[in-house]
Amino acid sequence: MADDEFLWEFLVESYENLDNIDSRLVALESNQDPDSVAAIFRSMHTIKGTSGFFGFALVERVGHVAENLLGRIRDGELTFTSERASALLASTDTLRALFAGIEATTEEPAHDISQLIARLEALTNGESV
């Protein structure tokens, strides 16, 4: 399989994972299902890990910080709130924008993720933003 085929498979899988994350996040707001949190965590972990293989540092960073927040929710250290859901949905929006750039050029686009990272990190630390 050529490199561009691997990249295409990564993008298809990543979009599927993002769709899964988005639908489960919305469902979690009305039903705090631990299995859904674990599934969201696994999907984000897959995106993070595979993006590292391709050297997409911004995707990997967003995935890593979102995964940290999800891990604390999964482990019962934090509760799932609408504020955390909103930040996680913002992370999937950012990932979609990054993937669209990768899809168009095969390169990770420049994108300022600093505010999103700060927001996710604050929520992971139990702060309100």
Backbone hydrogen bonds in HBPLUS format (Angstrom, degrees):
<---DONOR---> <-ACCEPTOR-->    atom                        ^
c    i                          cat <-CA-CA->   ^        H-A-AA   ^      H-
h    n   atom  resd res      DA  || num        DHA   H-A  angle D-A-AA Bond
n    s   type  num  typ     dist DA aas  dist angle  dist       angle   num
A0005-GLU N   A0002-ALA O   2.93 MM   3  5.23 129.3  2.20 104.4 118.5     1
A0006-PHE N   A0002-ALA O   3.11 MM   4  6.57 152.5  2.19 152.0 160.0     2
A0007-LEU N   A0003-ASP O   2.93 MM   4  6.24 158.3  1.97 151.2 157.5     3
A0008-TRP N   A0004-ASP O   2.91 MM   4  6.05 156.8  1.97 139.4 145.8     4
A0009-GLU N   A0005-GLU O   2.94 MM   4  6.17 162.7  1.97 149.7 153.9     5
A0010-PHE N   A0006-PHE O   2.89 MM   4  6.13 153.9  1.96 146.9 154.6     6
A0011-LEU N   A0007-LEU O   2.91 MM   4  6.23 158.3  1.96 152.8 158.1     7
A0012-VAL N   A0008-TRP O   2.92 MM   4  6.20 165.8  1.94 156.8 160.2     8
A0013-GLU N   A0009-GLU O   2.92 MM   4  6.03 170.1  1.93 151.2 154.4     9
A0014-SER N   A0010-PHE O   2.81 MM   4  5.91 153.4  1.88 145.8 154.3    10
A0015-TYR N   A0011-LEU O   2.88 MM   4  6.08 162.6  1.91 153.8 157.4    11
A0016-GLU N   A0012-VAL O   3.03 MM   4  6.27 156.6  2.09 147.6 154.4    12
A0017-ASN N   A0013-GLU O   2.87 MM   4  6.13 156.3  1.93 147.6 154.4    13
A0018-LEU N   A0014-SER O   2.84 MM   4  6.11 155.6  1.90 149.6 156.4    14
A0019-ASP N   A0015-TYR O   2.92 MM   4  6.17 155.7  1.98 147.1 153.4    15
A0020-ASN N   A0016-GLU O   2.99 MM   4  6.24 157.8  2.04 148.0 154.0    16
A0021-ILE N   A0017-ASN O   2.84 MM   4  6.10 160.2  1.88 151.4 157.0    17
A0022-ASP N   A0018-LEU O   2.86 MM   4  6.02 173.2  1.86 154.9 156.7    18
A0023-SER N   A0019-ASP O   3.04 MM   4  6.20 170.7  2.05 151.1 153.6    19
A0024-ARG N   A0020-ASN O   3.02 MM   4  6.11 159.8  2.06 148.6 154.6    20
A0025-LEU N   A0021-ILE O   2.83 MM   4  5.97 155.3  1.89 155.3 162.5    21
A0026-VAL N   A0022-ASP O   3.11 MM   4  6.32 163.3  2.14 151.8 155.3    22
A0027-ALA N   A0023-SER O   3.10 MM   4  6.28 159.0  2.15 142.3 148.2    23
A0028-LEU N   A0024-ARG O   2.84 MM   4  5.99 146.3  1.95 144.9 154.2    24
A0029-GLU N   A0026-VAL O   3.28 MM   3  5.58 141.5  2.44 102.2 111.8    25
A0030-SER N   A0027-ALA O   3.13 MM   3  5.77 150.3  2.23 113.7 121.0    26
A0031-ASN N   A0027-ALA O   3.03 MM   4  6.18 140.1  2.20 143.8 155.7    27
A0033-ASP N   A0031-ASN O   2.79 MM   2  5.66 127.3  2.07 114.7  98.4    28
A0036-SER N   A0033-ASP O   3.06 MM   3  5.40 127.6  2.34 106.1 119.0    29
A0037-VAL N   A0033-ASP O   3.25 MM   4  6.68 154.6  2.32 150.5 157.6    30
A0038-ALA N   A0034-PRO O   3.01 MM   4  6.29 161.0  2.05 149.6 154.4    31
A0039-ALA N   A0035-ASP O   2.93 MM   4  6.15 151.6  2.01 142.1 150.1    32
A0040-ILE N   A0036-SER O   2.87 MM   4  6.09 158.2  1.92 151.5 157.0    33
A0041-PHE N   A0037-VAL O   2.91 MM   4  6.13 161.2  1.94 150.5 155.9    34
A0042-ARG N   A0038-ALA O   2.97 MM   4  6.23 160.9  2.00 147.7 152.2    35
A0043-SER N   A0039-ALA O   2.99 MM   4  6.24 159.0  2.04 148.0 153.5    36
A0044-MET N   A0040-ILE O   2.95 MM   4  6.20 163.1  1.98 155.3 159.6    37
A0045-HIS N   A0041-PHE O   2.83 MM   4  6.02 154.6  1.89 150.9 159.0    38
A0046-THR N   A0042-ARG O   2.95 MM   4  6.17 153.1  2.02 147.2 153.5    39
A0047-ILE N   A0043-SER O   3.10 MM   4  6.40 161.2  2.14 148.0 152.5    40
A0048-LYS N   A0044-MET O   2.90 MM   4  6.12 167.8  1.91 153.6 157.0    41
A0049-GLY N   A0045-HIS O   2.87 MM   4  6.01 170.5  1.88 152.5 155.3    42
A0050-THR N   A0046-THR O   3.00 MM   4  6.03 171.5  2.01 153.1 155.7    43
A0051-SER N   A0047-ILE O   3.00 MM   4  5.98 155.2  2.06 146.5 153.8    44
A0052-GLY N   A0048-LYS O   3.17 MM   4  6.38 146.7  2.29 144.4 152.5    45
A0053-PHE N   A0049-GLY O   3.33 MM   4  6.70 146.6  2.45 140.2 148.3    46
A0053-PHE N   A0050-THR O   3.11 MM   3  5.07 119.8  2.49  93.7 108.2    47
A0054-PHE N   A0050-THR O   3.25 MM   4  6.65 147.1  2.37 144.5 152.3    48
A0055-GLY N   A0051-SER O   2.97 MM   4  6.13 113.2  2.42 134.6 152.1    49
A0056-PHE N   A0051-SER O   2.93 MM   5  5.21 161.6  1.96 152.4 149.3    50
A0055-GLY N   A0052-GLY O   3.06 MM   3  4.85 145.3  2.19  94.6 105.3    51
A0060-GLU N   A0056-PHE O   2.95 MM   4  6.14 164.1  1.98 155.3 160.7    52
A0061-ARG N   A0057-ALA O   2.86 MM   4  6.00 153.2  1.93 143.9 151.0    53
A0062-VAL N   A0058-LEU O   2.97 MM   4  6.20 171.3  1.98 156.9 158.2    54
A0063-GLY N   A0059-VAL O   2.90 MM   4  6.02 167.0  1.92 152.9 157.3    55
A0064-HIS N   A0060-GLU O   2.83 MM   4  5.95 152.5  1.90 144.7 152.5    56
A0065-VAL N   A0061-ARG O   3.04 MM   4  6.24 169.1  2.05 156.6 157.8    57
A0066-ALA N   A0062-VAL O   2.95 MM   4  6.06 164.7  1.98 154.4 159.3    58
A0067-GLU N   A0063-GLY O   2.84 MM   4  5.84 152.7  1.91 141.7 150.2    59
A0068-ASN N   A0064-HIS O   2.96 MM   4  6.24 147.5  2.07 143.5 151.9    60
A0069-LEU N   A0065-VAL O   3.22 MM   4  6.55 158.3  2.27 146.3 150.4    61
A0070-LEU N   A0066-ALA O   2.93 MM   4  6.22 165.6  1.95 153.6 157.9    62
A0071-GLY N   A0067-GLU O   2.78 MM   4  5.93 151.0  1.86 148.1 156.3    63
A0072-ARG N   A0068-ASN O   3.15 MM   4  6.44 153.3  2.23 146.3 151.8    64
A0073-ILE N   A0069-LEU O   3.09 MM   4  6.40 150.9  2.17 148.0 156.4    65
A0074-ARG N   A0070-LEU O   2.75 MM   4  5.94 167.2  1.77 154.4 158.4    66
A0075-ASP N   A0071-GLY O   2.90 MM   4  6.00 152.6  1.98 143.3 150.4    67
A0077-GLU N   A0072-ARG O   2.85 MM   5  5.08 133.5  2.06 161.4 167.1    68
A0078-LEU N   A0072-ARG O   3.16 MM   6  5.65 140.7  2.32 125.5 122.3    69
A0076-GLY N   A0073-ILE O   3.05 MM   3  5.19 160.4  2.09 107.8 113.5    70
A0085-ALA N   A0081-THR O   2.85 MM   4  6.12 158.3  1.90 150.6 157.7    71
A0086-SER N   A0082-SER O   2.86 MM   4  5.97 157.4  1.92 144.0 149.6    72
A0087-ALA N   A0083-GLU O   3.15 MM   4  6.40 156.0  2.21 141.4 147.2    73
A0088-LEU N   A0084-ARG O   2.93 MM   4  6.16 157.5  1.98 149.8 156.2    74
A0089-LEU N   A0085-ALA O   2.84 MM   4  6.07 154.7  1.90 151.1 158.5    75
A0090-ALA N   A0086-SER O   2.90 MM   4  6.14 145.6  2.02 140.9 150.9    76
A0091-SER N   A0087-ALA O   2.95 MM   4  6.28 140.4  2.11 138.5 149.4    77
A0092-THR N   A0088-LEU O   3.08 MM   4  6.48 147.5  2.19 143.0 151.0    78
A0093-ASP N   A0089-LEU O   2.98 MM   4  6.27 151.6  2.06 145.0 153.0    79
A0094-THR N   A0090-ALA O   2.96 MM   4  6.19 156.9  2.01 145.5 151.3    80
A0095-LEU N   A0091-SER O   2.90 MM   4  6.12 158.6  1.94 146.2 152.3    81
A0096-ARG N   A0092-THR O   2.90 MM   4  6.08 155.7  1.96 144.9 151.3    82
A0097-ALA N   A0093-ASP O   3.03 MM   4  6.34 154.1  2.10 145.5 152.2    83
A0098-LEU N   A0094-THR O   2.94 MM   4  6.25 157.7  1.99 151.7 157.8    84
A0099-PHE N   A0095-LEU O   2.81 MM   4  6.04 162.4  1.84 153.9 158.9    85
A0100-ALA N   A0096-ARG O   2.87 MM   4  6.07 150.9  1.96 146.4 154.2    86
A0101-GLY N   A0097-ALA O   3.17 MM   4  6.44 153.2  2.24 143.1 149.3    87
A0102-ILE N   A0098-LEU O   2.96 MM   4  6.30 155.1  2.02 149.0 156.4    88
A0103-GLU N   A0099-PHE O   2.76 MM   4  5.93 159.9  1.80 150.4 156.3    89
A0104-ALA N   A0100-ALA O   3.03 MM   4  6.19 147.4  2.14 140.5 148.6    90
A0105-THR N   A0101-GLY O   3.04 MM   4  6.18 151.7  2.12 147.7 154.4    91
A0106-THR N   A0102-ILE O   2.59 MM   4  4.46 147.0  1.69 138.9 143.7    92
A0117-ILE N   A0113-ILE O   2.90 MM   4  6.09 165.9  1.92 162.5 167.0    93
A0118-ALA N   A0114-SER O   2.96 MM   4  6.12 164.0  1.99 148.2 152.6    94
A0119-ARG N   A0115-GLN O   2.95 MM   4  6.11 157.1  2.00 145.7 152.2    95
A0120-LEU N   A0116-LEU O   2.88 MM   4  6.12 168.7  1.89 158.0 160.4    96
A0121-GLU N   A0117-ILE O   2.85 MM   4  5.99 163.6  1.88 154.0 159.0    97
A0122-ALA N   A0118-ALA O   2.93 MM   4  6.04 158.9  1.98 145.8 151.6    98
A0123-LEU N   A0119-ARG O   3.03 MM   4  6.26 164.4  2.05 151.4 155.5    99
A0124-THR N   A0120-LEU O   2.87 MM   4  6.06 147.9  1.98 144.8 154.4   100
A0125-ASN N   A0121-GLU O   2.99 MM   4  6.21 139.5  2.16 142.1 152.5   101
A0125-ASN N   A0122-ALA O   3.11 MM   3  5.09 126.1  2.42  93.9 107.9   102
A0127-GLU N   A0122-ALA O   2.88 MM   5  5.15 151.7  1.96 158.1 148.6   103
A0126-GLY N   A0123-LEU O   3.09 MM   3  5.04 158.5  2.14 102.9 106.9   104
